[in-house]
Amino acid sequence: MYDLHLLADAPIVASEPEPERQDLEPQDRLVTAAILAATAFRLKDMEGLLLALRALVDAVSRFERGRDAA
């Protein structure tokens, strides 16, 4: 098992959200973010993992908003 407490020592990286793309479905964004997070985790890329997890949180919130609106 990987030791994730190392993330506490990772520097905080300011990132700007990507511009809104209208051609992506919420579930596509969710799957892409999950794959990125899993890949960064497997590669032990801390900075990439932090960015991917932020993207995953954003994708989940967009997915839930879309589901609630329907």
OpenMM code with the backbone's topology and positions (N, CA, C; nanometers):
from openmm import Vec3, app, unit

residues = "MET TYR ASP LEU HIS LEU LEU ALA ASP ALA PRO ILE VAL ALA SER GLU PRO GLU PRO GLU ARG GLN ASP LEU GLU PRO GLN ASP ARG LEU VAL THR ALA ALA ILE LEU ALA ALA THR ALA PHE ARG LEU LYS ASP MET GLU GLY LEU LEU LEU ALA LEU ARG ALA LEU VAL ASP ALA VAL SER ARG PHE GLU ARG GLY ARG ASP ALA ALA".split()
positions = [
    Vec3(0.0844, -0.1179, 0.0000),
    Vec3(0.0000, 0.0000, 0.0000),
    Vec3(0.0884, 0.1235, 0.0000),
    Vec3(0.0465, 0.2246, -0.0702),
    Vec3(0.1228, 0.3484, -0.0784),
    Vec3(0.0973, 0.4347, 0.0444),
    Vec3(0.1972, 0.5085, 0.0840),
    Vec3(0.1893, 0.5939, 0.2010),
    Vec3(0.1495, 0.7340, 0.1562),
    Vec3(0.0213, 0.7692, 0.1715),
    Vec3(-0.0280, 0.8961, 0.1197),
    Vec3(-0.0040, 1.0138, 0.2133),
    Vec3(0.0467, 0.9902, 0.3336),
    Vec3(0.0722, 1.1040, 0.4215),
    Vec3(0.1821, 1.1935, 0.3647),
    Vec3(0.2534, 1.1460, 0.2645),
    Vec3(0.3542, 1.2289, 0.1988),
    Vec3(0.2910, 1.3476, 0.1276),
    Vec3(0.1622, 1.3398, 0.0971),
    Vec3(0.0937, 1.4505, 0.0312),
    Vec3(0.0872, 1.5735, 0.1203),
    Vec3(0.0957, 1.5540, 0.2518),
    Vec3(0.0916, 1.6674, 0.3428),
    Vec3(0.2134, 1.7578, 0.3233),
    Vec3(0.3244, 1.7014, 0.2789),
    Vec3(0.4463, 1.7787, 0.2577),
    Vec3(0.4548, 1.8398, 0.1183),
    Vec3(0.3617, 1.8082, 0.0330),
    Vec3(0.3650, 1.8585, -0.1043),
    Vec3(0.3314, 2.0073, -0.1057),
    Vec3(0.3986, 2.0828, -0.1899),
    Vec3(0.3678, 2.2267, -0.1968),
    Vec3(0.2288, 2.2490, -0.2550),
    Vec3(0.1682, 2.3579, -0.2127),
    Vec3(0.0371, 2.3940, -0.2658),
    Vec3(0.0590, 2.4615, -0.4009),
    Vec3(-0.0093, 2.4092, -0.5011),
    Vec3(0.0067, 2.4599, -0.6369),
    Vec3(-0.1216, 2.5313, -0.6758),
    Vec3(-0.1078, 2.6580, -0.7112),
    Vec3(-0.2243, 2.7332, -0.7565),
    Vec3(-0.2544, 2.6924, -0.9002),
    Vec3(-0.3763, 2.6564, -0.9249),
    Vec3(-0.4133, 2.6178, -1.0602),
    Vec3(-0.5435, 2.6866, -1.0982),
    Vec3(-0.5496, 2.7283, -1.2193),
    Vec3(-0.6694, 2.7923, -1.2713),
    Vec3(-0.7593, 2.6845, -1.3307),
    Vec3(-0.8894, 2.6943, -1.3083),
    Vec3(-0.9786, 2.5964, -1.3706),
    Vec3(-0.9759, 2.6098, -1.5218),
    Vec3(-0.9959, 2.4979, -1.5870),
    Vec3(-0.9992, 2.5002, -1.7328),
    Vec3(-1.1235, 2.5742, -1.7797),
    Vec3(-1.1135, 2.6391, -1.8950),
    Vec3(-1.2332, 2.7036, -1.9485),
    Vec3(-1.3422, 2.5996, -1.9738),
    Vec3(-1.4637, 2.6410, -1.9563),
    Vec3(-1.5779, 2.5513, -1.9738),
    Vec3(-1.5876, 2.5040, -2.1180),
    Vec3(-1.5905, 2.3733, -2.1355),
    Vec3(-1.6089, 2.3169, -2.2698),
    Vec3(-1.7496, 2.2619, -2.2781),
    Vec3(-1.8199, 2.3046, -2.3784),
    Vec3(-1.9589, 2.2632, -2.3943),
    Vec3(-1.9722, 2.1281, -2.4616),
    Vec3(-1.8650, 2.0794, -2.5258),
    Vec3(-1.8750, 1.9545, -2.6003),
    Vec3(-1.8524, 1.8298, -2.5143),
    Vec3(-1.8192, 1.8467, -2.3869),
    Vec3(-1.7955, 1.7312, -2.3001),
    Vec3(-1.9190, 1.7008, -2.2158),
    Vec3(-1.9538, 1.5759, -2.2112),
    Vec3(-2.0613, 1.5312, -2.1235),
    Vec3(-2.0055, 1.5214, -1.9812),
    Vec3(-2.0881, 1.5424, -1.8791),
    Vec3(-2.0386, 1.5358, -1.7414),
    Vec3(-1.9757, 1.4005, -1.7067),
    Vec3(-2.0314, 1.2919, -1.7576),
    Vec3(-1.9736, 1.1607, -1.7268),
    Vec3(-1.8394, 1.1406, -1.7965),
    Vec3(-1.8200, 1.2009, -1.9134),
    Vec3(-1.6903, 1.1929, -1.9811),
    Vec3(-1.5828, 1.2655, -1.9006),
    Vec3(-1.6170, 1.3816, -1.8495),
    Vec3(-1.5258, 1.4592, -1.7666),
    Vec3(-1.4917, 1.3810, -1.6395),
    Vec3(-1.5904, 1.3140, -1.5832),
    Vec3(-1.5713, 1.2362, -1.4610),
    Vec3(-1.4771, 1.1183, -1.4849),
    Vec3(-1.4983, 1.0450, -1.5918),
    Vec3(-1.4138, 0.9293, -1.6238),
    Vec3(-1.2702, 0.9738, -1.6533),
    Vec3(-1.2554, 1.0822, -1.7274),
    Vec3(-1.1224, 1.1327, -1.7596),
    Vec3(-1.0467, 1.1730, -1.6342),
    Vec3(-1.1120, 1.2439, -1.5447),
    Vec3(-1.0475, 1.2874, -1.4207),
    Vec3(-1.0105, 1.1676, -1.3333),
    Vec3(-1.0960, 1.0657, -1.3297),
    Vec3(-1.0659, 0.9470, -1.2506),
    Vec3(-0.9454, 0.8720, -1.3070),
    Vec3(-0.9365, 0.8626, -1.4376),
    Vec3(-0.8216, 0.7960, -1.5005),
    Vec3(-0.6934, 0.8739, -1.4734),
    Vec3(-0.6999, 1.0061, -1.4820),
    Vec3(-0.5826, 1.0883, -1.4530),
    Vec3(-0.5373, 1.0714, -1.3082),
    Vec3(-0.6314, 1.0695, -1.2157),
    Vec3(-0.5964, 1.0530, -1.0746),
    Vec3(-0.5341, 0.9156, -1.0494),
    Vec3(-0.5917, 0.8117, -1.1083),
    Vec3(-0.5375, 0.6769, -1.0897),
    Vec3(-0.3977, 0.6655, -1.1502),
    Vec3(-0.3771, 0.7260, -1.2648),
    Vec3(-0.2457, 0.7207, -1.3299),
    Vec3(-0.1410, 0.7947, -1.2478),
    Vec3(-0.1750, 0.9141, -1.2001),
    Vec3(-0.0806, 0.9909, -1.1185),
    Vec3(-0.0485, 0.9169, -0.9892),
    Vec3(-0.1479, 0.8500, -0.9314),
    Vec3(-0.1254, 0.7726, -0.8094),
    Vec3(-0.0290, 0.6578, -0.8355),
    Vec3(-0.0516, 0.5855, -0.9436),
    Vec3(0.0350, 0.4719, -0.9764),
    Vec3(0.1773, 0.5163, -1.0080),
    Vec3(0.1913, 0.6347, -1.0682),
    Vec3(0.3240, 0.6862, -1.1020),
    Vec3(0.3909, 0.7575, -0.9841),
    Vec3(0.3185, 0.7697, -0.8739),
    Vec3(0.3662, 0.8402, -0.7542),
    Vec3(0.4062, 0.9835, -0.7879),
    Vec3(0.3268, 1.0462, -0.8736),
    Vec3(0.3477, 1.1852, -0.9139),
    Vec3(0.2620, 1.2730, -0.8238),
    Vec3(0.3220, 1.3283, -0.7192),
    Vec3(0.2450, 1.4022, -0.6188),
    Vec3(0.1783, 1.5267, -0.6760),
    Vec3(0.2519, 1.6049, -0.7525),
    Vec3(0.1942, 1.7263, -0.8092),
    Vec3(0.0815, 1.6905, -0.9068),
    Vec3(0.1051, 1.5904, -0.9892),
    Vec3(0.0015, 1.5459, -1.0825),
    Vec3(-0.1194, 1.4906, -1.0105),
    Vec3(-0.0953, 1.4203, -0.9003),
    Vec3(-0.2060, 1.3641, -0.8234),
    Vec3(-0.2904, 1.4745, -0.7623),
    Vec3(-0.2267, 1.5760, -0.7084),
    Vec3(-0.3025, 1.6874, -0.6507),
    Vec3(-0.3883, 1.7560, -0.7567),
    Vec3(-0.3300, 1.7803, -0.8722),
    Vec3(-0.4069, 1.8437, -0.9792),
    Vec3(-0.5197, 1.7533, -1.0289),
    Vec3(-0.4906, 1.6237, -1.0402),
    Vec3(-0.5925, 1.5291, -1.0870),
    Vec3(-0.7061, 1.5156, -0.9857),
    Vec3(-0.6725, 1.5167, -0.8571),
    Vec3(-0.7778, 1.5076, -0.7552),
    Vec3(-0.8648, 1.6329, -0.7545),
    Vec3(-0.8035, 1.7480, -0.7776),
    Vec3(-0.8841, 1.8706, -0.7888),
    Vec3(-0.9771, 1.8627, -0.9093),
    Vec3(-0.9258, 1.8116, -1.0190),
    Vec3(-1.0094, 1.7956, -1.1384),
    Vec3(-1.1213, 1.6954, -1.1131),
    Vec3(-1.0907, 1.5904, -1.0361),
    Vec3(-1.1921, 1.4891, -1.0046),
    Vec3(-1.3018, 1.5475, -0.9164),
    Vec3(-1.2641, 1.6270, -0.8187),
    Vec3(-1.3643, 1.6917, -0.7328),
    Vec3(-1.4535, 1.7830, -0.8160),
    Vec3(-1.3932, 1.8588, -0.9070),
    Vec3(-1.4705, 1.9471, -0.9946),
    Vec3(-1.5636, 1.8656, -1.0844),
    Vec3(-1.5131, 1.7546, -1.1382),
    Vec3(-1.5946, 1.6718, -1.2277),
    Vec3(-1.7122, 1.6092, -1.1533),
    Vec3(-1.6878, 1.5667, -1.0292),
    Vec3(-1.7966, 1.5072, -0.9501),
    Vec3(-1.9037, 1.6119, -0.9210),
    Vec3(-1.8621, 1.7331, -0.8853),
    Vec3(-1.9619, 1.8370, -0.8564),
    Vec3(-2.0422, 1.8730, -0.9813),
    Vec3(-1.9751, 1.8796, -1.0975),
    Vec3(-2.0474, 1.9076, -1.2220),
    Vec3(-2.1448, 1.7942, -1.2557),
    Vec3(-2.0995, 1.6706, -1.2331),
    Vec3(-2.1848, 1.5551, -1.2606),
    Vec3(-2.3088, 1.5583, -1.1716),
    Vec3(-2.2888, 1.5886, -1.0429),
    Vec3(-2.4028, 1.5920, -0.9504),
    Vec3(-2.4973, 1.7064, -0.9820),
    Vec3(-2.4423, 1.8226, -1.0202),
    Vec3(-2.5290, 1.9332, -1.0594),
    Vec3(-2.6108, 1.8992, -1.1826),
    Vec3(-2.5480, 1.8320, -1.2790),
    Vec3(-2.6207, 1.7912, -1.3992),
    Vec3(-2.7274, 1.6881, -1.3700),
    Vec3(-2.6979, 1.5973, -1.2784),
    Vec3(-2.7946, 1.4954, -1.2408),
    Vec3(-2.9110, 1.5557, -1.1656),
    Vec3(-2.8824, 1.6532, -1.0780),
    Vec3(-2.9886, 1.7171, -1.0018),
    Vec3(-3.0774, 1.8044, -1.0888),
    Vec3(-3.0184, 1.8622, -1.1934),
    Vec3(-3.0959, 1.9474, -1.2845),
    Vec3(-3.1903, 1.8666, -1.3726),
    Vec3(-3.1567, 1.7404, -1.3961),
    Vec3(-3.2377, 1.6566, -1.4862),
    Vec3(-3.3620, 1.6034, -1.4189),
] * unit.nanometer
topology = app.Topology()
chain = topology.addChain("A")
for resn in residues:
    res = topology.addResidue(resn, chain)
    for name in ("N", "CA", "C"):
        topology.addAtom(name, app.Element.getBySymbol(name[0]), res)
